[in-house]
Amino acid sequence: MWFIKSLATEKEEVADHGCPVGSLCQELNKDVTELAEESRRHLCCGDQWASAQFKLIGRKDAADAAVQLVATLQGISLLGNAMKSPAVIGRQVALLCDWVDRM
C-alpha cells in the first residue's frame, strides 16, 4: 500500500506539477534517445515491483494487474494536476487502496 499511498503524501506537489517521472517520460519519449530509454526504465520499475507483489499474493494476472495499478496512478496524477486538486488525488488514492484490499 505504501506504493499507492506515496502519491497521497505528495498530492499537493502532484496537483501543482504532475508526476515528475510520468511527465519526464512523456516529454523524453518524443525522441528515440538513451535518456528516453532511461526514463522509461524508471517508470517501469514501479510496474515490475507491483507485478512481483501481485505474484506474491497469488495473482495469475500479476503483470496485467501491475500495469493497471501504474496506469491508474499515472491517471490520478494527470487528472489531479489538470484539475489542480489535491482532494481529487486523495479520494482516488483511497479508491485504489480499496481495489487492492479486495484482491
RAWO-V13604 format. One record per backbone hydrogen bond with DSSP energy under -0.5 kcal/mol. CO is the residue of the C=O (numbers start at 1). NH is the residue of the N-H. Records with the same first field share a line. If there is no record, write none. Layout:
CO = NH  NH
//
This chain:
1 = 5
2 = 6
4 = 7  8
5 = 9
6 = 10
7 = 10
8 = 11
10 = 14
11 = 15
12 = 16
13 = 17
14 = 18
19 = 23
20 = 24
21 = 25
22 = 26
23 = 27
24 = 28
25 = 29
27 = 30
28 = 31
31 = 33
33 = 37
34 = 38
35 = 39
36 = 40
37 = 41
38 = 42
39 = 43
40 = 44
41 = 45
42 = 46
43 = 46  47
44 = 48
45 = 49
46 = 50
47 = 51
48 = 52
49 = 53
50 = 54
51 = 55
52 = 56
53 = 57
54 = 59
55 = 58
59 = 62
61 = 65
62 = 66
63 = 67
64 = 68
65 = 69
66 = 70
67 = 71
68 = 72
69 = 73
70 = 74
71 = 75
72 = 76
73 = 77
74 = 78
75 = 79
76 = 80
77 = 81
78 = 82
79 = 83
80 = 84  85
81 = 84
85 = 89
86 = 90
87 = 91
88 = 92
89 = 93
90 = 94
91 = 95
92 = 96
93 = 97
94 = 98
95 = 99
96 = 100
97 = 101
98 = 102
100 = 103
//
